[in-house]
Protein backbone atom coordinates (compact mmCIF):
# COMPACT_ATOMS: atom_id res chain seq x y z
CA UNK A 1 0.00 0.00 0.00
CA UNK A 2 1.41 3.46 -0.94
CA UNK A 3 1.73 6.35 1.52
CA UNK A 4 -1.14 8.10 -0.32
CA UNK A 5 -3.40 5.10 0.06
CA UNK A 6 -2.52 4.90 3.73
CA UNK A 7 -3.50 8.51 4.31
CA UNK A 8 -6.73 8.09 2.35
CA UNK A 9 -7.48 5.05 4.49
CA UNK A 10 -7.04 7.13 7.66
CA UNK A 11 -9.04 10.08 6.18
CA UNK A 12 -11.78 8.43 4.06
CA UNK A 13 -13.59 11.75 3.34
CA UNK A 14 -10.49 13.15 1.64
CA UNK A 15 -10.70 12.72 -2.17
CA UNK A 16 -7.58 12.13 -4.20
CA UNK A 17 -7.86 15.41 -6.14
CA UNK A 18 -8.49 17.39 -2.97
CA UNK A 19 -5.51 15.74 -1.40
CA UNK A 20 -3.19 16.82 -4.21
CA UNK A 21 -4.53 20.41 -4.20
CA UNK A 22 -4.11 20.65 -0.46
CA UNK A 23 -0.67 19.13 -0.67
CA UNK A 24 0.45 21.48 -3.40
CA UNK A 25 -0.60 24.56 -1.43
CA UNK A 26 0.96 23.38 1.79
CA UNK A 27 4.16 22.27 0.10
CA UNK A 28 4.65 25.65 -1.66
CA UNK A 29 4.38 27.50 1.64
CA UNK A 30 6.92 25.32 3.44
CA UNK A 31 10.49 26.33 4.04
CA UNK A 32 13.25 23.86 3.08
CA UNK A 33 13.68 22.80 6.72
CA UNK A 34 9.96 22.27 7.10
CA UNK A 35 9.86 20.16 3.94
CA UNK A 36 12.64 17.92 5.21
CA UNK A 37 10.89 17.67 8.57
CA UNK A 38 7.65 16.73 6.86
CA UNK A 39 9.36 14.04 4.77
CA UNK A 40 11.11 12.72 7.88
CA UNK A 41 7.86 12.24 9.80
CA UNK A 42 6.15 10.86 6.69
CA UNK A 43 8.89 8.25 6.42
CA UNK A 44 8.52 7.40 10.12
CA UNK A 45 4.80 6.92 9.60
CA UNK A 46 5.37 4.59 6.64
CA UNK A 47 7.91 2.56 8.64
CA UNK A 48 5.50 2.32 11.56
CA UNK A 49 2.73 1.05 9.28
CA UNK A 50 5.13 -1.48 7.77
CA UNK A 51 6.16 -2.71 11.24
CA UNK A 52 2.68 -3.09 12.76
CA UNK A 53 1.12 -4.22 9.49
CA UNK A 54 -0.90 -2.37 6.89
CA UNK A 55 -4.61 -1.92 7.72
CA UNK A 56 -6.46 -5.12 6.87
CA UNK A 57 -3.26 -7.18 6.69
CA UNK A 58 -3.45 -10.48 8.59
CA UNK A 59 -0.86 -11.01 11.27
CA UNK A 60 1.03 -14.27 11.53
CA UNK A 61 0.42 -16.39 14.59
CA UNK A 62 3.35 -17.29 16.79
CA UNK A 63 3.98 -20.57 18.55
CA UNK A 64 4.40 -22.89 15.58
CA UNK A 65 1.80 -24.27 13.20
CA UNK A 66 -0.92 -24.52 15.81
CA UNK A 67 -0.18 -21.17 17.44
CA UNK A 68 0.10 -22.90 20.81
CA UNK A 69 3.01 -22.54 23.19
CA UNK A 70 4.70 -25.59 24.65
CA UNK A 71 3.70 -26.06 28.25
CA UNK A 72 6.07 -27.77 30.68
CA UNK A 73 4.63 -30.85 32.41
CA UNK A 74 3.10 -30.16 35.82
CA UNK A 75 2.59 -32.47 38.79
CA UNK A 76 -1.00 -33.55 39.39
CA UNK A 77 -0.15 -35.06 42.80
CA UNK A 78 1.99 -34.02 45.74
CA UNK A 79 5.76 -34.10 45.29
CA UNK A 80 6.07 -36.80 47.96
CA UNK A 81 3.52 -39.01 46.18
CA UNK A 82 5.28 -38.49 42.87
CA UNK A 83 8.67 -39.47 44.31
CA UNK A 84 7.21 -42.69 45.69
CA UNK A 85 5.60 -43.55 42.35
CA UNK A 86 8.85 -42.97 40.47
CA UNK A 87 10.74 -45.19 42.93
CA UNK A 88 8.15 -47.89 42.37
CA UNK A 89 8.69 -47.50 38.63
CA UNK A 90 12.46 -47.83 39.18
CA UNK A 91 12.03 -51.16 40.93
CA UNK A 92 9.95 -52.47 38.04
CA UNK A 93 12.11 -51.19 35.18
CA UNK A 94 15.64 -50.84 36.58
CA UNK A 95 15.54 -53.94 38.75
CA UNK A 96 16.27 -54.69 42.38
CA UNK A 97 19.48 -55.82 44.09
CA UNK A 98 20.19 -59.55 44.08
CA UNK A 99 20.61 -59.51 47.83
CA UNK A 100 20.02 -57.25 50.79
CA UNK A 101 17.44 -54.48 50.84
CA UNK A 102 15.09 -54.65 47.88
CA UNK A 103 13.98 -51.03 48.23
CA UNK A 104 15.72 -47.97 49.66
CA UNK A 105 14.44 -46.11 52.70
CA UNK A 106 13.01 -42.83 51.42
CA UNK A 107 13.18 -39.42 53.06
CA UNK A 108 11.43 -36.43 51.52
CA UNK A 109 13.00 -33.08 52.39
CA UNK A 110 11.37 -29.73 51.65
CA UNK A 111 14.48 -27.89 52.74
CA UNK A 112 15.94 -25.93 49.80
CA UNK A 113 19.48 -27.28 49.97
CA UNK A 114 21.98 -24.94 48.35
CA UNK A 115 23.98 -27.65 46.57
CA UNK A 116 22.18 -30.99 46.58
CA UNK A 117 19.12 -32.22 44.75
CA UNK A 118 19.26 -35.66 46.27
CA UNK A 119 21.65 -37.95 48.14
CA UNK A 120 22.10 -41.68 48.68
CA UNK A 121 23.50 -43.11 51.92
CA UNK A 122 25.00 -46.55 51.42
CA UNK A 123 24.94 -47.14 55.16
CA UNK A 124 21.27 -47.77 55.81
CA UNK A 125 20.45 -47.89 52.07
CA UNK A 126 18.47 -44.67 52.21
CA UNK A 127 17.68 -41.96 49.68
CA UNK A 128 16.90 -38.34 50.48
CA UNK A 129 15.23 -36.17 47.84
CA UNK A 130 15.16 -32.38 48.19
CA UNK A 131 11.91 -31.92 46.30
CA UNK A 132 11.96 -28.10 46.26
CA UNK A 133 15.36 -27.90 44.58
CA UNK A 134 14.17 -28.80 41.09
CA UNK A 135 13.12 -26.35 38.35
CA UNK A 136 11.00 -28.92 36.52
CA UNK A 137 9.29 -32.29 36.82
CA UNK A 138 11.86 -33.77 34.43
CA UNK A 139 14.69 -32.57 36.67
CA UNK A 140 13.02 -34.09 39.74
CA UNK A 141 12.48 -37.36 37.90
CA UNK A 142 16.13 -37.44 36.84
CA UNK A 143 17.27 -36.97 40.44
CA UNK A 144 15.10 -39.84 41.70
CA UNK A 145 16.44 -42.16 39.00
CA UNK A 146 19.99 -41.02 39.69
CA UNK A 147 19.82 -41.81 43.40
CA UNK A 148 18.08 -45.15 42.79
CA UNK A 149 20.93 -46.18 40.48
CA UNK A 150 23.35 -45.38 43.30
CA UNK A 151 21.24 -47.68 45.46
CA UNK A 152 21.73 -50.44 42.88
CA UNK A 153 25.45 -49.90 42.37
CA UNK A 154 26.80 -48.91 45.79
CA UNK A 155 25.78 -51.86 47.91
CA UNK A 156 28.45 -52.29 50.57
CA UNK A 157 31.42 -50.75 52.31
CA UNK A 158 33.78 -51.85 49.52
CA UNK A 159 31.70 -50.02 46.94
CA UNK A 160 31.52 -46.93 49.13
CA UNK A 161 35.29 -47.00 49.68
CA UNK A 162 35.85 -47.24 45.93
CA UNK A 163 33.43 -44.37 45.37
CA UNK A 164 35.33 -42.16 47.84
CA UNK A 165 38.67 -43.08 46.30
CA UNK A 166 37.47 -42.23 42.80
CA UNK A 167 36.11 -38.89 43.99
CA UNK A 168 39.48 -38.05 45.53
CA UNK A 169 41.32 -39.24 42.42
CA UNK A 170 39.30 -37.80 39.51
CA UNK A 171 36.71 -35.58 41.18
CA UNK A 172 32.97 -35.89 41.67
CA UNK A 173 31.91 -35.23 38.07
CA UNK A 174 34.29 -37.85 36.64
CA UNK A 175 33.67 -40.46 39.31
CA UNK A 176 32.64 -43.63 37.40
CA UNK A 177 29.70 -44.14 39.77
CA UNK A 178 28.42 -40.63 39.03
CA UNK A 179 29.01 -41.01 35.30
CA UNK A 180 27.03 -44.25 35.32
CA UNK A 181 24.17 -42.75 37.36
CA UNK A 182 23.90 -39.71 35.06
CA UNK A 183 24.00 -41.82 31.90
CA UNK A 184 21.45 -44.40 33.04
CA UNK A 185 19.11 -41.80 34.52
CA UNK A 186 19.16 -39.69 31.35
CA UNK A 187 18.36 -42.80 29.29
CA UNK A 188 15.18 -43.49 31.30
CA UNK A 189 13.76 -40.06 32.17
CA UNK A 190 11.45 -39.74 29.14
CA UNK A 191 10.21 -43.32 29.45
CA UNK A 192 9.48 -42.85 33.15
CA UNK A 193 7.67 -39.54 32.66
CA UNK A 194 5.60 -41.00 29.84
CA UNK A 195 4.41 -43.71 32.22
CA UNK A 196 3.69 -41.11 34.92
CA UNK A 197 1.57 -39.18 32.42
CA UNK A 198 -0.40 -42.32 31.59
CA UNK A 199 -1.09 -42.78 35.28
CA UNK A 200 -2.36 -39.20 35.51
CA UNK A 201 0.43 -38.08 37.85
CA UNK A 202 1.86 -35.56 35.36
CA UNK A 203 -0.04 -33.26 32.99
C-alpha positions as CSV (number, residue, x, y, z in Angstrom):
1,X,0.0,0.0,0.0
2,X,1.4,3.5,-0.9
3,X,1.7,6.3,1.5
4,X,-1.1,8.1,-0.3
5,X,-3.4,5.1,0.1
6,X,-2.5,4.9,3.7
7,X,-3.5,8.5,4.3
8,X,-6.7,8.1,2.3
9,X,-7.5,5.1,4.5
10,X,-7.0,7.1,7.7
11,X,-9.0,10.1,6.2
12,X,-11.8,8.4,4.1
13,X,-13.6,11.7,3.3
14,X,-10.5,13.1,1.6
15,X,-10.7,12.7,-2.2
16,X,-7.6,12.1,-4.2
17,X,-7.9,15.4,-6.1
18,X,-8.5,17.4,-3.0
19,X,-5.5,15.7,-1.4
20,X,-3.2,16.8,-4.2
21,X,-4.5,20.4,-4.2
22,X,-4.1,20.6,-0.5
23,X,-0.7,19.1,-0.7
24,X,0.4,21.5,-3.4
25,X,-0.6,24.6,-1.4
26,X,1.0,23.4,1.8
27,X,4.2,22.3,0.1
28,X,4.6,25.6,-1.7
29,X,4.4,27.5,1.6
30,X,6.9,25.3,3.4
31,X,10.5,26.3,4.0
32,X,13.2,23.9,3.1
33,X,13.7,22.8,6.7
34,X,10.0,22.3,7.1
35,X,9.9,20.2,3.9
36,X,12.6,17.9,5.2
37,X,10.9,17.7,8.6
38,X,7.7,16.7,6.9
39,X,9.4,14.0,4.8
40,X,11.1,12.7,7.9
41,X,7.9,12.2,9.8
42,X,6.1,10.9,6.7
43,X,8.9,8.2,6.4
44,X,8.5,7.4,10.1
45,X,4.8,6.9,9.6
46,X,5.4,4.6,6.6
47,X,7.9,2.6,8.6
48,X,5.5,2.3,11.6
49,X,2.7,1.0,9.3
50,X,5.1,-1.5,7.8
51,X,6.2,-2.7,11.2
52,X,2.7,-3.1,12.8
53,X,1.1,-4.2,9.5
54,X,-0.9,-2.4,6.9
55,X,-4.6,-1.9,7.7
56,X,-6.5,-5.1,6.9
57,X,-3.3,-7.2,6.7
58,X,-3.5,-10.5,8.6
59,X,-0.9,-11.0,11.3
60,X,1.0,-14.3,11.5
61,X,0.4,-16.4,14.6
62,X,3.4,-17.3,16.8
63,X,4.0,-20.6,18.5
64,X,4.4,-22.9,15.6
65,X,1.8,-24.3,13.2
66,X,-0.9,-24.5,15.8
67,X,-0.2,-21.2,17.4
68,X,0.1,-22.9,20.8
69,X,3.0,-22.5,23.2
70,X,4.7,-25.6,24.6
71,X,3.7,-26.1,28.3
72,X,6.1,-27.8,30.7
73,X,4.6,-30.9,32.4
74,X,3.1,-30.2,35.8
75,X,2.6,-32.5,38.8
76,X,-1.0,-33.6,39.4
77,X,-0.2,-35.1,42.8
78,X,2.0,-34.0,45.7
79,X,5.8,-34.1,45.3
80,X,6.1,-36.8,48.0
81,X,3.5,-39.0,46.2
82,X,5.3,-38.5,42.9
83,X,8.7,-39.5,44.3
84,X,7.2,-42.7,45.7
85,X,5.6,-43.6,42.4
86,X,8.9,-43.0,40.5
87,X,10.7,-45.2,42.9
88,X,8.1,-47.9,42.4
89,X,8.7,-47.5,38.6
90,X,12.5,-47.8,39.2
91,X,12.0,-51.2,40.9
92,X,9.9,-52.5,38.0
93,X,12.1,-51.2,35.2
94,X,15.6,-50.8,36.6
95,X,15.5,-53.9,38.7
96,X,16.3,-54.7,42.4
97,X,19.5,-55.8,44.1
98,X,20.2,-59.6,44.1
99,X,20.6,-59.5,47.8
100,X,20.0,-57.3,50.8
101,X,17.4,-54.5,50.8
102,X,15.1,-54.6,47.9
103,X,14.0,-51.0,48.2
104,X,15.7,-48.0,49.7
105,X,14.4,-46.1,52.7
106,X,13.0,-42.8,51.4
107,X,13.2,-39.4,53.1
108,X,11.4,-36.4,51.5
109,X,13.0,-33.1,52.4
110,X,11.4,-29.7,51.7
111,X,14.5,-27.9,52.7
112,X,15.9,-25.9,49.8
113,X,19.5,-27.3,50.0
114,X,22.0,-24.9,48.3
115,X,24.0,-27.7,46.6
116,X,22.2,-31.0,46.6
117,X,19.1,-32.2,44.7
118,X,19.3,-35.7,46.3
119,X,21.6,-37.9,48.1
120,X,22.1,-41.7,48.7
121,X,23.5,-43.1,51.9
122,X,25.0,-46.6,51.4
123,X,24.9,-47.1,55.2
124,X,21.3,-47.8,55.8
125,X,20.5,-47.9,52.1
126,X,18.5,-44.7,52.2
127,X,17.7,-42.0,49.7
128,X,16.9,-38.3,50.5
129,X,15.2,-36.2,47.8
130,X,15.2,-32.4,48.2
131,X,11.9,-31.9,46.3
132,X,12.0,-28.1,46.3
133,X,15.4,-27.9,44.6
134,X,14.2,-28.8,41.1
135,X,13.1,-26.4,38.4
136,X,11.0,-28.9,36.5
137,X,9.3,-32.3,36.8
138,X,11.9,-33.8,34.4
139,X,14.7,-32.6,36.7
140,X,13.0,-34.1,39.7
141,X,12.5,-37.4,37.9
142,X,16.1,-37.4,36.8
143,X,17.3,-37.0,40.4
144,X,15.1,-39.8,41.7
145,X,16.4,-42.2,39.0
146,X,20.0,-41.0,39.7
147,X,19.8,-41.8,43.4
148,X,18.1,-45.1,42.8
149,X,20.9,-46.2,40.5
150,X,23.4,-45.4,43.3
151,X,21.2,-47.7,45.5
152,X,21.7,-50.4,42.9
153,X,25.5,-49.9,42.4
154,X,26.8,-48.9,45.8
155,X,25.8,-51.9,47.9
156,X,28.4,-52.3,50.6
157,X,31.4,-50.8,52.3
158,X,33.8,-51.9,49.5
159,X,31.7,-50.0,46.9
160,X,31.5,-46.9,49.1
161,X,35.3,-47.0,49.7
162,X,35.9,-47.2,45.9
163,X,33.4,-44.4,45.4
164,X,35.3,-42.2,47.8
165,X,38.7,-43.1,46.3
166,X,37.5,-42.2,42.8
167,X,36.1,-38.9,44.0
168,X,39.5,-38.1,45.5
169,X,41.3,-39.2,42.4
170,X,39.3,-37.8,39.5
171,X,36.7,-35.6,41.2
172,X,33.0,-35.9,41.7
173,X,31.9,-35.2,38.1
174,X,34.3,-37.8,36.6
175,X,33.7,-40.5,39.3
176,X,32.6,-43.6,37.4
177,X,29.7,-44.1,39.8
178,X,28.4,-40.6,39.0
179,X,29.0,-41.0,35.3
180,X,27.0,-44.3,35.3
181,X,24.2,-42.8,37.4
182,X,23.9,-39.7,35.1
183,X,24.0,-41.8,31.9
184,X,21.4,-44.4,33.0
185,X,19.1,-41.8,34.5
186,X,19.2,-39.7,31.3
187,X,18.4,-42.8,29.3
188,X,15.2,-43.5,31.3
189,X,13.8,-40.1,32.2
190,X,11.5,-39.7,29.1
191,X,10.2,-43.3,29.5
192,X,9.5,-42.9,33.1
193,X,7.7,-39.5,32.7
194,X,5.6,-41.0,29.8
195,X,4.4,-43.7,32.2
196,X,3.7,-41.1,34.9
197,X,1.6,-39.2,32.4
198,X,-0.4,-42.3,31.6
199,X,-1.1,-42.8,35.3
200,X,-2.4,-39.2,35.5
201,X,0.4,-38.1,37.8
202,X,1.9,-35.6,35.4
203,X,0.0,-33.3,33.0
